[in-house]
Amino acid sequence: MLKLDINSGDKTIDLEVLLRGESAPLKVHVGHYEVIGGPESGIKIGQITTSREWITEVINALAPEHTVKFNHAGLLKMIL
């Protein structure tokens, strides 16, 4: 990961990663995220775009919104 920017006010995430074998970084923008608590705790992400159109199309076709589950949503909620 080359860059990670989390804007807790706007609830957006921007990141850059350099994939193995690639010469240019992949930029990813998460247009909205929501931290979810309780038994289904995690972070729900949506409105995802990338610097590679085909990856954006695949994401939007297969999982326009996705919840990444984890055990420490309360802690993440305090941080974000």
ROLUM-522714 format. One record per residue (C-alpha): chain; x, y, z; residue in three letters. Coordinates in Angstrom, 1 decimal, always signed. Example, Ala and Ser with C-alpha at 12.3 -4.5 7.8 and 13.67 -1.06 7.14 Angstrom:
% ROLUM-522714
<node><mol>A</mol><u>+12.3</u><v>-4.5</v><w>+7.8</w><type>ala</type></node>
<node><mol>A</mol><u>+13.7</u><v>-1.1</v><w>+7.1</w><type>ser</type></node>
This chain:
% ROLUM-522714
<node><mol>A</mol><u>+0.0</u><v>+0.0</v><w>+0.0</w><type>met</type></node>
<node><mol>A</mol><u>+1.4</u><v>+3.3</v><w>-1.0</w><type>leu</type></node>
<node><mol>A</mol><u>-1.2</u><v>+5.7</v><w>+0.3</w><type>lys</type></node>
<node><mol>A</mol><u>-4.3</u><v>+5.5</v><w>+2.6</w><type>leu</type></node>
<node><mol>A</mol><u>-6.5</u><v>+8.6</v><w>+3.3</w><type>asp</type></node>
<node><mol>A</mol><u>-9.6</u><v>+8.2</v><w>+5.4</w><type>ile</type></node>
<node><mol>A</mol><u>-11.9</u><v>+11.2</v><w>+5.6</w><type>asn</type></node>
<node><mol>A</mol><u>-14.2</u><v>+10.5</v><w>+8.6</w><type>ser</type></node>
<node><mol>A</mol><u>-16.2</u><v>+13.6</v><w>+8.0</w><type>gly</type></node>
<node><mol>A</mol><u>-17.2</u><v>+12.8</v><w>+4.4</w><type>asp</type></node>
<node><mol>A</mol><u>-17.0</u><v>+9.0</v><w>+5.1</w><type>lys</type></node>
<node><mol>A</mol><u>-14.7</u><v>+8.4</v><w>+2.1</w><type>thr</type></node>
<node><mol>A</mol><u>-11.5</u><v>+6.4</v><w>+1.6</w><type>ile</type></node>
<node><mol>A</mol><u>-8.8</u><v>+6.9</v><w>-1.0</w><type>asp</type></node>
<node><mol>A</mol><u>-5.9</u><v>+4.5</v><w>-1.4</w><type>leu</type></node>
<node><mol>A</mol><u>-3.1</u><v>+3.6</v><w>-3.8</w><type>glu</type></node>
<node><mol>A</mol><u>-1.6</u><v>+0.2</v><w>-4.1</w><type>val</type></node>
<node><mol>A</mol><u>+1.2</u><v>-1.1</v><w>-6.4</w><type>leu</type></node>
<node><mol>A</mol><u>+0.1</u><v>-4.5</v><w>-7.6</w><type>leu</type></node>
<node><mol>A</mol><u>+2.8</u><v>-7.1</v><w>-8.2</w><type>arg</type></node>
<node><mol>A</mol><u>+4.1</u><v>-6.9</v><w>-11.8</w><type>gly</type></node>
<node><mol>A</mol><u>+2.5</u><v>-3.5</v><w>-12.4</w><type>glu</type></node>
<node><mol>A</mol><u>+4.5</u><v>-0.4</v><w>-13.1</w><type>ser</type></node>
<node><mol>A</mol><u>+1.7</u><v>+2.1</v><w>-12.1</w><type>ala</type></node>
<node><mol>A</mol><u>-0.2</u><v>+2.2</v><w>-8.9</w><type>pro</type></node>
<node><mol>A</mol><u>-3.9</u><v>+1.4</v><w>-8.7</w><type>leu</type></node>
<node><mol>A</mol><u>-5.9</u><v>+4.2</v><w>-7.2</w><type>lys</type></node>
<node><mol>A</mol><u>-9.1</u><v>+3.3</v><w>-5.4</w><type>val</type></node>
<node><mol>A</mol><u>-11.8</u><v>+5.6</v><w>-4.2</w><type>his</type></node>
<node><mol>A</mol><u>-14.5</u><v>+4.5</v><w>-1.8</w><type>val</type></node>
<node><mol>A</mol><u>-17.3</u><v>+7.1</v><w>-2.1</w><type>gly</type></node>
<node><mol>A</mol><u>-19.0</u><v>+6.0</v><w>+1.1</w><type>his</type></node>
<node><mol>A</mol><u>-18.3</u><v>+3.8</v><w>+4.1</w><type>tyr</type></node>
<node><mol>A</mol><u>-20.3</u><v>+3.0</v><w>+7.2</w><type>glu</type></node>
<node><mol>A</mol><u>-19.1</u><v>+1.3</v><w>+10.4</w><type>val</type></node>
<node><mol>A</mol><u>-21.6</u><v>-1.3</v><w>+11.6</w><type>ile</type></node>
<node><mol>A</mol><u>-21.7</u><v>-2.6</v><w>+15.1</w><type>gly</type></node>
<node><mol>A</mol><u>-23.4</u><v>-5.6</v><w>+16.8</w><type>gly</type></node>
<node><mol>A</mol><u>-23.3</u><v>-9.2</v><w>+15.8</w><type>pro</type></node>
<node><mol>A</mol><u>-22.7</u><v>-8.4</v><w>+12.1</w><type>glu</type></node>
<node><mol>A</mol><u>-20.0</u><v>-5.9</v><w>+12.8</w><type>ser</type></node>
<node><mol>A</mol><u>-17.8</u><v>-4.6</v><w>+10.0</w><type>gly</type></node>
<node><mol>A</mol><u>-17.4</u><v>-1.8</v><w>+7.6</w><type>ile</type></node>
<node><mol>A</mol><u>-19.8</u><v>-1.4</v><w>+4.7</w><type>lys</type></node>
<node><mol>A</mol><u>-18.2</u><v>+0.2</v><w>+1.6</w><type>ile</type></node>
<node><mol>A</mol><u>-19.9</u><v>+1.4</v><w>-1.6</w><type>gly</type></node>
<node><mol>A</mol><u>-19.6</u><v>+3.8</v><w>-4.5</w><type>gln</type></node>
<node><mol>A</mol><u>-16.2</u><v>+2.3</v><w>-5.4</w><type>ile</type></node>
<node><mol>A</mol><u>-14.2</u><v>+3.6</v><w>-8.4</w><type>thr</type></node>
<node><mol>A</mol><u>-10.6</u><v>+2.8</v><w>-9.5</w><type>thr</type></node>
<node><mol>A</mol><u>-8.1</u><v>+4.2</v><w>-11.9</w><type>ser</type></node>
<node><mol>A</mol><u>-8.6</u><v>+1.2</v><w>-14.1</w><type>arg</type></node>
<node><mol>A</mol><u>-12.0</u><v>+1.2</v><w>-15.7</w><type>glu</type></node>
<node><mol>A</mol><u>-12.3</u><v>-2.5</v><w>-16.1</w><type>trp</type></node>
<node><mol>A</mol><u>-11.7</u><v>-3.1</v><w>-12.3</w><type>ile</type></node>
<node><mol>A</mol><u>-14.4</u><v>-0.5</v><w>-11.5</w><type>thr</type></node>
<node><mol>A</mol><u>-16.8</u><v>-2.3</v><w>-13.9</w><type>glu</type></node>
<node><mol>A</mol><u>-16.1</u><v>-5.7</v><w>-12.3</w><type>val</type></node>
<node><mol>A</mol><u>-16.6</u><v>-4.3</v><w>-8.8</w><type>ile</type></node>
<node><mol>A</mol><u>-19.9</u><v>-2.6</v><w>-9.7</w><type>asn</type></node>
<node><mol>A</mol><u>-21.2</u><v>-5.7</v><w>-11.5</w><type>ala</type></node>
<node><mol>A</mol><u>-20.3</u><v>-8.2</v><w>-8.8</w><type>leu</type></node>
<node><mol>A</mol><u>-20.4</u><v>-6.2</v><w>-5.5</w><type>ala</type></node>
<node><mol>A</mol><u>-21.5</u><v>-2.6</v><w>-5.7</w><type>pro</type></node>
<node><mol>A</mol><u>-21.7</u><v>-2.6</v><w>-1.9</w><type>glu</type></node>
<node><mol>A</mol><u>-19.8</u><v>-4.9</v><w>+0.3</w><type>his</type></node>
<node><mol>A</mol><u>-19.4</u><v>-5.4</v><w>+4.1</w><type>thr</type></node>
<node><mol>A</mol><u>-16.0</u><v>-6.4</v><w>+5.4</w><type>val</type></node>
<node><mol>A</mol><u>-16.7</u><v>-8.2</v><w>+8.7</w><type>lys</type></node>
<node><mol>A</mol><u>-14.5</u><v>-8.0</v><w>+11.7</w><type>phe</type></node>
<node><mol>A</mol><u>-14.7</u><v>-8.3</v><w>+15.5</w><type>asn</type></node>
<node><mol>A</mol><u>-13.7</u><v>-4.8</v><w>+16.5</w><type>his</type></node>
<node><mol>A</mol><u>-16.3</u><v>-2.5</v><w>+14.9</w><type>ala</type></node>
<node><mol>A</mol><u>-16.7</u><v>-0.5</v><w>+18.2</w><type>gly</type></node>
<node><mol>A</mol><u>-13.0</u><v>+0.3</v><w>+18.2</w><type>leu</type></node>
<node><mol>A</mol><u>-13.0</u><v>+1.3</v><w>+14.6</w><type>leu</type></node>
<node><mol>A</mol><u>-16.1</u><v>+3.5</v><w>+15.2</w><type>lys</type></node>
<node><mol>A</mol><u>-14.1</u><v>+5.4</v><w>+17.9</w><type>met</type></node>
<node><mol>A</mol><u>-11.2</u><v>+5.9</v><w>+15.6</w><type>ile</type></node>
<node><mol>A</mol><u>-13.2</u><v>+7.0</v><w>+12.5</w><type>leu</type></node>
